[in-house]
Amino acid sequence: MKQEEKKSAVKFYLKFGKKIFHIMSRIGKKPVIIEEGVVVDIREEAVEVKGANTTLTIPILSGIKVEKNNNELTFTPENGAKQTISNWGTMRALVQNAIRGVAKDFAKSLVIEGVGYRANIEGGNLVLNLGYSHPVRFSIPKGIKIAVEKNMVHITGPDKQLVGETAARIRRLRKPEPYKGKGIRYADEVVKRKAGKKAIGKTG
């Protein structure tokens, strides 16, 4: 690493590092409650979370000890290394999301805007007409359910990260353009509109 890069890294840590580590440790200290109907099995290298319809496995991050006491899970760092403290809060968040996900699916909804733009399900694919010369076929990932309702695409699944990644991948197939708003956007997304050339000419 160059001397300038080292100085920059030191400045970043002094400005943000302690705050980040404080936040991660504060998150990590909180126990996670195991919801009714969810079974958690702590193995040597992973935490297995079982719900009524699915099972998620979360690898145990380096330096973190996971323990179960009745219906609570606790997370303890085995040393004071920076990466371990960072893993502390992350590990807790991953397990909490898994417990929530197997109890009730996470969800993301997308809106398709544009004349002739539409979507439908064919087998294991989401088929989208997005103004291209041919339909776009999107293979639905394992563990993900997709439903189409008019111009809405609903994505659900127990894995929060996979649900978010799937929604982001579909959105990238035709990002919303800023003039007429055509494309795919999140249901709660506000697209900043730009004035077209004609509108600019009228106001100029």
Stockholm file with secondary structure:
# STOCKHOLM 1.0

chainA/1-204         MKQEEKKSAVKFYLKFGKKIFHIMSRIGKKPVIIEEGVVVDIREEAVEVKGANTTLTIPILSGIKVEKNNNELTFTPENGAKQTISNWGTMRALVQNAIRGVAKDFAKSLVIEGVGYRANIEGGNLVLNLGYSHPVRFSIPKGIKIAVEKNMVHITGPDKQLVGETAARIRRLRKPEPYKGKGIRYADEVVKRKAGKKAIGKTG
#=GR chainA/1-204 SS CCHHHHHHHHHHIIIIIHHHHHHHHHHHHSCEECCTTCEEEECSSEEEEECSSCEEEEECCTTEEEEEETTEEEEEESSCCHHHHHHHHHHHHHHHHHHHHHHSCEEEEEEEESTTCEEEEETTEEEEECSSSSCEEEECCTTCEEEEETTEEEEEESCHHHHHHHHHHHHHTTCCCTTTCCEEEETTCCCCCCCCHHHHHHHC
#=GC SS_cons         CCHHHHHHHHHHIIIIIHHHHHHHHHHHHSCEECCTTCEEEECSSEEEEECSSCEEEEECCTTEEEEEETTEEEEEESSCCHHHHHHHHHHHHHHHHHHHHHHSCEEEEEEEESTTCEEEEETTEEEEECSSSSCEEEECCTTCEEEEETTEEEEEESCHHHHHHHHHHHHHTTCCCTTTCCEEEETTCCCCCCCCHHHHHHHC
//
